[in-house]
Amino acid sequence: MEIPVIRPLLEANDKRAGELRRGFARRGVLALNIISSPGAGKTSLLERTLRDLAPEFRMAVVEGDLQTSNDARRVAATGARAVQINTEGGCHLDSALVAAALEKLDMDGVDILFIENVGNLVCPVEFDCGEDAKIALLSVTEGDDKPEKYPQLFHRAAAMVLNKTDLLPYVDFNTARAIAFARKTNPNLEVFELSCRTGTGLAAWYDWLRNALKTKRNA
Amino acid sequence: MHEMSIVSSLLSIVREEMEKHGARRLLVARVCYGALTNIEPEAMTLAFEALTRGTELAGAKLELEEVPLVVRCGGCDTGFTPAGRDFLEAACPACGCREGHIFMNGDELFLQHLEAE
């Protein structure tokens, strides 16, 4: 017999993500899912952001990592609330892992929740974690063809953060090319060129965070 | 290998549908996926074999079908399916334009039907 079905394969994940999203909306929390290759600077971006915006916002971090808790320690050192998820080799976070992590996190009064995904440009893209937006983080040492090779992420992200711009004089990274292709996959993509090391360009990223939170709360 | 997670979700749905329809043996599960999903057909097949081996679903076949991608031309708004993989730089069949195309779909990932006994 033939059984017609038409059911999304990730419906269980999407359903739990929907519950998370409603919870974030109720609490007025802006949730951002940060996705990048290993070493692009997710934790560095968070360290800077958590320190610099600490006077303005209460922030929390769900930290996805394959094995260690090094990143969670770095993030917690800024004073932000952080909880670690060890995926034990798993290549991405999903809504069940995030939901379990949130049970261990005091979300009272939190304004912004950062979900630091496992370093990987492919696998995390498919799994909704209840976030308001995905942030694609790219660094200039990775090559300007990344948006071309991994269009899925840039297509679905609200913003692309281009990190390590202080290294531009030393690498053959064509910023215009990377941005042009990323915007082809997603004409509405916001782009921030910055260096977490020197602090250049961070102000625009912070303004975007302020606006995104304001927009969410006025919605 | 996020395909393992995806196939494991697939198998939960398959088992639910088999039970609902009183089917005992799965022959084929057909999955449709969009061009903008990060689905690697070979990895899906491998994961399907690994996760059904030694279970009541062993021996079933996973069929994968890519859903044709449609883009809207940046020049004249005509919808078309690009021939190659350079979706956003394909020449529009109506006006020849190669710029400003917008994806109209591509995120599909669903179980379309089962064949079972």
HADDOCK unambig.tbl for C-alpha pairs under 7 A between the chains (distance, minus, plus):
assign (segid A and resid 1 and name CA) (segid B and resid 115 and name CA) 5.69 0.50 0.50
assign (segid A and resid 1 and name CA) (segid B and resid 116 and name CA) 5.36 0.50 0.50
assign (segid A and resid 1 and name CA) (segid B and resid 117 and name CA) 5.81 0.50 0.50
assign (segid A and resid 2 and name CA) (segid B and resid 113 and name CA) 6.95 0.50 0.50
assign (segid A and resid 2 and name CA) (segid B and resid 114 and name CA) 5.72 0.50 0.50
assign (segid A and resid 2 and name CA) (segid B and resid 115 and name CA) 4.50 0.50 0.50
assign (segid A and resid 2 and name CA) (segid B and resid 116 and name CA) 6.38 0.50 0.50
assign (segid A and resid 3 and name CA) (segid B and resid 113 and name CA) 5.48 0.50 0.50
assign (segid A and resid 3 and name CA) (segid B and resid 114 and name CA) 4.98 0.50 0.50
assign (segid A and resid 3 and name CA) (segid B and resid 115 and name CA) 6.16 0.50 0.50
assign (segid A and resid 4 and name CA) (segid B and resid 112 and name CA) 6.31 0.50 0.50
assign (segid A and resid 4 and name CA) (segid B and resid 113 and name CA) 4.30 0.50 0.50
assign (segid A and resid 4 and name CA) (segid B and resid 114 and name CA) 6.43 0.50 0.50
assign (segid A and resid 5 and name CA) (segid B and resid 111 and name CA) 6.32 0.50 0.50
assign (segid A and resid 5 and name CA) (segid B and resid 112 and name CA) 5.30 0.50 0.50
assign (segid A and resid 5 and name CA) (segid B and resid 113 and name CA) 4.89 0.50 0.50
assign (segid A and resid 6 and name CA) (segid B and resid 110 and name CA) 6.04 0.50 0.50
assign (segid A and resid 6 and name CA) (segid B and resid 111 and name CA) 5.26 0.50 0.50
assign (segid A and resid 6 and name CA) (segid B and resid 112 and name CA) 4.46 0.50 0.50
assign (segid A and resid 6 and name CA) (segid B and resid 113 and name CA) 6.68 0.50 0.50
assign (segid A and resid 7 and name CA) (segid B and resid 110 and name CA) 5.31 0.50 0.50
assign (segid A and resid 7 and name CA) (segid B and resid 111 and name CA) 5.31 0.50 0.50
assign (segid A and resid 7 and name CA) (segid B and resid 112 and name CA) 6.94 0.50 0.50
assign (segid A and resid 8 and name CA) (segid B and resid 109 and name CA) 5.79 0.50 0.50
assign (segid A and resid 8 and name CA) (segid B and resid 110 and name CA) 3.99 0.50 0.50
assign (segid A and resid 8 and name CA) (segid B and resid 111 and name CA) 6.21 0.50 0.50
assign (segid A and resid 9 and name CA) (segid B and resid 6 and name CA) 6.61 0.50 0.50
assign (segid A and resid 9 and name CA) (segid B and resid 9 and name CA) 5.99 0.50 0.50
assign (segid A and resid 9 and name CA) (segid B and resid 10 and name CA) 5.25 0.50 0.50
assign (segid A and resid 9 and name CA) (segid B and resid 109 and name CA) 6.12 0.50 0.50
assign (segid A and resid 9 and name CA) (segid B and resid 110 and name CA) 4.99 0.50 0.50
assign (segid A and resid 9 and name CA) (segid B and resid 111 and name CA) 6.20 0.50 0.50
assign (segid A and resid 10 and name CA) (segid B and resid 6 and name CA) 6.68 0.50 0.50
assign (segid A and resid 10 and name CA) (segid B and resid 9 and name CA) 6.26 0.50 0.50
assign (segid A and resid 91 and name CA) (segid B and resid 1 and name CA) 6.78 0.50 0.50
assign (segid A and resid 91 and name CA) (segid B and resid 2 and name CA) 6.44 0.50 0.50
assign (segid A and resid 122 and name CA) (segid B and resid 38 and name CA) 6.34 0.50 0.50
assign (segid A and resid 123 and name CA) (segid B and resid 2 and name CA) 5.40 0.50 0.50
assign (segid A and resid 126 and name CA) (segid B and resid 37 and name CA) 6.94 0.50 0.50
assign (segid A and resid 152 and name CA) (segid B and resid 36 and name CA) 5.45 0.50 0.50
assign (segid A and resid 152 and name CA) (segid B and resid 37 and name CA) 6.61 0.50 0.50
assign (segid A and resid 184 and name CA) (segid B and resid 88 and name CA) 6.97 0.50 0.50
assign (segid A and resid 184 and name CA) (segid B and resid 100 and name CA) 6.73 0.50 0.50
